[in-house]
Amino acid sequence: MTRLSVNLNKVALLRNARALGIPSVTRAASIALDAGAHGITVHPRPDERHIRIADVHDLAALLKQHPGVEYNIEGNPFENALDLVREVRPHQFTLVPDDPGQSTSDHGWDLARDGERLGPLIEEVKALGVRVSLFMDPLPEAILRAADIGADRIELYTEPYAAHFGSKREDEVLAQYTAAARAAQSAGLGINAGHDLNRVNLPRFIGEVPGVLEVSIGHALIADALELGLAATVREYLAAIGQRA
């Protein structure tokens, strides 16, 4: 079963535009969960331009009231994210190699370069009882390295698939993700996916890429919510991954 984790970064970005506390990040989380979402994702940056440290803790308190709901913190372990994971101990920590100034994540880990220094951090996070996922490009050999350094899962960076959806290269690019997922399965890794997935391109991705356990979606889902409402949008995305609220 593929699970839906709702990324709340864009809700926080809108909230931060005014000193009014609206829209509420925790209220958005509650609506999403009541509509059937399986988890909540946040990706706090060091400059707190959207999700703030206080949000991370407020959501942790909220999710204690929702047994079975997964809390996923994303971020660069060499910036601020690891300290938050130590404090909050979410269900999953998705390690992402973004620089502080990046507007959004745009590539996976280069484990030939960073694997040696990531290894001890992965070991520490797992010792906290937190599942470790590495944000990865759809490259089978790189994904095998993720297993070698102790990751539990990989999150496939899906912007290239989204960018080529509906184009002549759609089949070719999707085949890369299928091969990457099979490599992950062969290495005993769980498979997550995220970045620019939406309710139009999700069904084919989930239908053809084997073993996707979780999709983390923020930008497209919150954009759709402006038209459909947040609860209705969550239900639309659940339907897109073959689930019912």
Buried (B, 14 or more C-beta within 10 A) or exposed (E): EBBBBBBBBBBBBBBBEEEEEEBBBBBBBBBBBEBBBBBBBBBBBEEBBBBBBEBBEBBBEBBEEBEEBBBBBBBBBBBBBBEBBEEBBBBBBBBBBBEEEEEEBEBBBBBEEBBEEBBEBBEBBBEEEBBBBBBBBBBBEBBBBBBEBBBBBBBBBBBBBBBBBEEEEBEEBBEBBBBBBBBBBEBEBBBBBBBBBBBEBBEBBBEBBEEBEBBBBBBBBBEBBEEBEBBEBBBBBBBBBEBEB
